[in-house]
Amino acid sequence: MPFQTISLLKSTSTAVPNSPYVVSNGFVWETCTDRYGMELLRQKSDGCCSTHLIDGDGAFNDTGLEQLIKEVRLGECGLSYAIVSIMGPQSSGPMLPEEFYIVFFGLDREEHFVESFVWSQTTKGIWMARCAGIEPCTLVMDLEGTDGRERGEDDTAFEKQSALFALAVSDIVLINMWCHDIGREQAANKPLLKTVFQVMMRLFSPRKTTLMFVIRDKTRTPLENLEPVLREDIQKIWDSVPKPEAHKETRLSEFFNVEVVALSSYEEKEEQFKEQVASLRQRFFHSIAPGGLAGDRRGVVPASGFSFSAQEIWKVIKENKDLDLPAHKVMVATVRCEEIANEKYGSFVANEKWCQMEEAVESGPVSGFGKKLSAILNISLSEYDAEAIYFDEGVRSAKQKQLEEKLLQLVQPAHQSMLGHIRSGTLEKFKEAFDKALNAGEGFSLAAQTCTQSYMAQFDEWCADAVIEQANWDTSKVRDKLRRDIDAHVASVHAAKLSELTSSFEAKLNAALSGPVEALLDGANSETWSAIKKLLLRETESAVAGFCNAIFGFDMDEQSKDKLIASLENYGRGVVEAKAREESGRVLIRMKDRFSMLFSHDSDSMPRIWTGKEDIRAITKTARSASLKLLSVMAAIRLDDDVDNIETTLSSALMDAKNNAAVKDRSIIPFDPLASNSWEKIPSTRTLITPVQCKSLWRQFKTETEYTVTQAISAQEAHKRNNNWLPPPWAIVALLVLGFNEFMTLLRNPLYLGVIFVGFLLVKALWVQLDISGEFRNGALPGLLSLSSKFVPTIMNLLKRLAEEGQKPATADPQRNATKSFQNGSSSFSDSSSSASSGVTSPKQETEYSNTLKDD
């Protein structure tokens, strides 16, 4: 705020009795002295807490520090607080723009000190304030700038002492420096840091401090190029510092964490500057947490003892007399040569030819790039030599070297872009030529070798045109990268082509093996695996021969070629094994299909009709043996010449009647050869169905085929009953012997025959009408219940029909007609009864036969 505003506030204000406050415009203002010794007004606010910690004469303000600690309640923080220092050469750090302090401290404009920043005024001593809104509690110390003209060239001890104090008590030290000052000995605080490093190790126990270099007014040079230079300078300072024996081998990282950030020019890019400062402020939130800026700090003093600790440290520093700075002559030469160098650097940056070239090289290669840029650089360096000729030769030469380095650093991105365009252009042309050669039918290896040699030579020619005379830059890395890119492209095309060929032949091999293998396994017999091996060998040899012819132009070594061939052969074997495993999952279905085919069809593949003459036991055993054969074939993969006993084991365990009889004998402890998870002489990798699984499958197979056998037995029994109505011969003889008297009685009384015949017809008619055989199929009790409900209606129906027949006109032989009517009805019902009874099976006989088959 201008001084006129301050005067206006004071002239229109009302003093508050017995207090340092005045009232103006509805606000309460506090009278105070700024860091330059000027009387100022500031708005009273709880967020504005600051003190002049050390004045320009080196006096420590212990009362002000205690008051500040009390206001911010630092004593309650324990170890949860952070100290940040801002230091740097004159007009780089403490004279940062007002917006930096407003944004970084987190204050509003009304809360900030009402002061006027004048170039001739710099910070005196050390000021300390709290950063509002940052957690944990963060105190910031603003240090008097180094190499300042207000103190003079001889009175430099205070600046060194304040810097040493800042390093001793701070967790984070912000070192401000101009972007164009990187490389300066004094402006970058290099001698000061060198001395401070040495004295700090001698005076204090080591603590971890973060050095954050804030580069002001960043130029176009990327931070990625500035940061390595600055870090290298810091490491060199550390290496050159004489160290006590206890720290001879101590690394810089044991004492300091080095961070580098850059800020744009406030005058030129105000908004961007504010955003960058705000982003920098965000990094100080939770700075002492693990991973924060000071996350690995050591030797932290509790907050309650910070005031005493700071006083003692400053006392020790004040008593030290070993610090020193360069002589005035060297300083003048340094400053002046630096100014000339900066002027020439600025002239080069604004050079129209350079700007045009820089803009052009961003979009593509520039013809004659090296010669044009070398000429512009020569002009800038020659002008520097002419103006700096009367200054100290050592400083002049050093600054000339620095100017040259800065200029080369400035143009290096453009040079790298030029090389990048050359490399990418060469690579694209190589790819086009290489693809064209391959499409023309040229051998792969020959095309790769020819194109590589041709375009690497062109790259060398184009790089020679981009060489800058003042720079001794090595383009071998770019050349090596191009060669790696070419080799990588060749390798990728090589791999793609080989992969394409391999996939093609694998697909052919898969098509040639899958169908035939499935068909062979479907009709499995003792020669199945022998036929599969012959098929696999034939198709694999055919595929390998075609594959070898296809890769002939790739010029591969024998080892790689053999590896690909082995891979193709293994793929063919894998196809067979995969198909075998797939078919083994359907083995139960295959077994049932084979059993059904052999059991239900004769040798001519005609459906079998069970007439009673077939030997069901033998047919069942044959069908089951064939199914067991299928199971033994599918139990393991037999692509090698090894001999196994799987079929014998399965046959003896599942089909041997003697073994089954032994199992039934409880006195004999049976040995089950299938009680295992592996086959003898068969590795697990070749096993498709384990012995235990075979036993389970066989049990399930027998259960699911038992119904088919039972149905066959039932059909055979029904056929026998339908075709044999006579009783057994012994029954006929018994009837003749025992019924002789009755038979003679019937011959003597023919009337009995008529009565018996009529009775037979009536019973037959009732039998057919009631369907007695059909009713009793569901059981005796249900049959009796059903007959009892149907008996009376059936009798009534028969009587009704007889009555209807009696009402018809009489014929010559009514009894004969009635008899004939009953005979016709009974015969029709007899036929239906016979056909229905064909499906009936003797329960006793069927059960006995089923038990016999189960024993098999």
Phi, psi and omega in degrees: 000132182298160180296330179300322179294322178298314180298319180297318179297317183291325181286334182255012184260163177239125183288144175267121184303141175055036178205157179277018186252153174229155180248129180208132176057031177083001180246154175263123182247143180252131177278136182203176178246131182281180184290353176259004181087011181266147177282125184228167171244142173223147179289132181291127181205145179292337183278345183263095182236113182208165178204153175274091189296310180228125182279182184294340179268001178090011180279131182273126182268081182291326179295315179297323179293318179297319179297317178298316180298322179292319182295320183270359180058044181293328182298341181271357187275342183067240176260002184269070174207166181219145177246126180239134178244145176242119181220165179162174179293164181306136175069014174244322184252285182301332179267036172296156179302153180304326182298331179297313182291322179297312183287315186290318180284347179073035182252154169278162180299324181290338182271342185281158177303134176276098185215160180248122181274109181248138186301329182281353182250134178231164180298132177258124179073217183230126174255147179230137179212163178265139174279115182289137172084002180258130177245137358287181181306122184237122177255136183245131175255127178257113187266152174296137183295148177277167184043039179281148183277342180295321181277340182091168187281342182267332183268076184246000183296322182297317180300319179293318181295317180295322178295318178296321178298316180299316179294329184285325186254348188266148170274326181226131178241118176269115180255109182275139178203147178290146180301321182282355179270356180296122184110341178288144180288310184274314185300329179268007177064026182295308178299321180297314179297324180298314179292319181297319178303313183294313182292323181296318179294331181279328188266325191235156172291144185299138171224150183276119181238141177264119175264113179251110179273117180260108183274120182271151175049058182300135180269194180289343181298126182298148177300330180297336178271330180283321187298316179299323180296313181295318179295322179295320178298317180297319180295321178296319178300314181297317181294329183275348182286128174295133185240149174297165181301326182292339184236025181300317184258010182288134179273160179301324183292345176286333181257326190223145163256128184256124176237148180228126175229163183226143178239140177286171180289129179292323183291323185268323185228071186298311183296317179296323177299314180297317180297320181292321178294319178298320177295321177297320179299320181300332181290342181271355173289130181054046184291336182265358178287155178307129183091352178280182182300322180242037184293336181246029179295157180227163175062040182281132177275135176304150186300326181293336180256010184295320183299311180296317180298318180295321179297317182293319179298315180296324179297316179296318181296320181297330181278351181277135183236017186271350186281151181204162178232166179298164180291162183295322182298314180295324178296315180299314179299320180298313182294314184292313178299326177295319178297316179297315180299318179295322178297315180291326177296316178297321178297320180294318180299324181273358182300128185295319180297318179295318180298318178296318181293319180297320179291321182291323185287344177290331183262340181180175180294149180245128180290135180068028184302312185296314182293316181297315182290324177298321180295318179295320178295320179299320180297314181296316180292324179293319178296322176297314180300322182292323183273335184256019187291333185267000178270170182311129187296320181296316179293318181300314180294320180296317180290327176295319178295320178295319177298316179297319178296319179295319179295316179294324176295326178291319184272349183300318176303320178295319178296318178295323176297318178300312179296324178296319177296318180298314182297311182295322178295318179296318181296318180296317179294324177298316181299317180297314181294321181294315178296321179296319179294320180292320179293334179282356178094008179288148180300146185299309183296318180294318179296318180295316181294316181295312181294321180297311180299319183294314186276338171291323176295320177295323178298316178300320179295317181290328177291323179298329180285343182258006183289135176260130186296319184287343183253136176257054183278137181268123180267007183295328180295319178294320179296317178296322178295319177300316180296320177295321179295319179295314180297322179294320178294316178299317180295320180294318177295319179301313180295321180295317180296314180296320178297320179296316179295316181298315179298321180297312182287329176294321178296318178297317181294322179296317179294326182285338185255323190301306183297307180300321180296319179297318179294320180294319179289331178294321177257045187303136174210190184295340181257009185297307183292330175296318178292323179295319179297318178295318178298314180298316180297316182295311183291324179293316178299320178295317180293319180295320179298314178294323180293319179298320177294326182288327183262015182298321183281358182275352176052056182267152175287161185297325181295314179294320179296315179297325179295318178293319179296316178299323178296319179294318178296317178296326178296317178299317177296322178296323177299316180296314180296318179296318179294323178295318178294323178295316181290330179295333176290342179249020186296325180297319178296317179298318181297316180294321178297318180293319178298315181298320180296313184285327183280321186265357180230149179274189182295339178265012180065023176266149179300134184278134177251122185277099183264355182102348180266347184282146176269094185297323179301312182293319179297316179298317181295320179295315181296320180290325177297319178295320178294321177295325176299317177299318180297318180294325179292322184274358185286333184208159176273128184235064178268352176260179183267013180289149179256137180229169182241033183296315183297318179295317180297315180295319181295315181291327184276331188247336185243349185282118182291323181296319179296320178295322178295323178294325179295323180291335179283108185293338182285345182256128177280113186285152173250118183260107181292348181265003179275065182203159178258008180211153177267149178293131178070010179242118178290160183296332181291337180259359181277127176260317180227121181286162178304319179297319178294323177299317179297317179295317179297320181294321178296317179293323179297314180296321179297317184281341178262352181298325181296321179298317180295317180298319178297321178296318179297317180297319179295322180292318178295319179297321179296322179295318181294322181292336185251010180214094180267345182283147176287172179296157181303320181296328179290324178296316179297319181295321178297318181294319183287310185283332183260019182295315182297316180297322180295320180292325178296319179295326180289327180284330181239089182296342180296328178300324182296320180295318180296315180298320182294317179296318179299320179298317180296320179297315179296320179296319180296316177299321180300316183287317183295319181278348181050057186298319180297321180291324181292324183278000177292330183271003179125161184291311183296311176301325180294317179296318179298318181291319181293324180296328180281337183260347190295308184297312178302326181291318178299316180297322179294319179295316179297321179297319180292322178296322179295319179296321179294326181288334180281346179287158179304137182292146179248176182297332182220080184297323180296325180292321180294317179298316179299319180295323180295316178297322180295317180296316180295318183291326180293321180293319179291329179296320180297314181294325179293322180295317181293324180290325183284352181294337180271359183277139181236141176295117183301318182296313182294320182295319181296317179298319183290322179296319179296323178297318180292323179297324178296328177292000000 
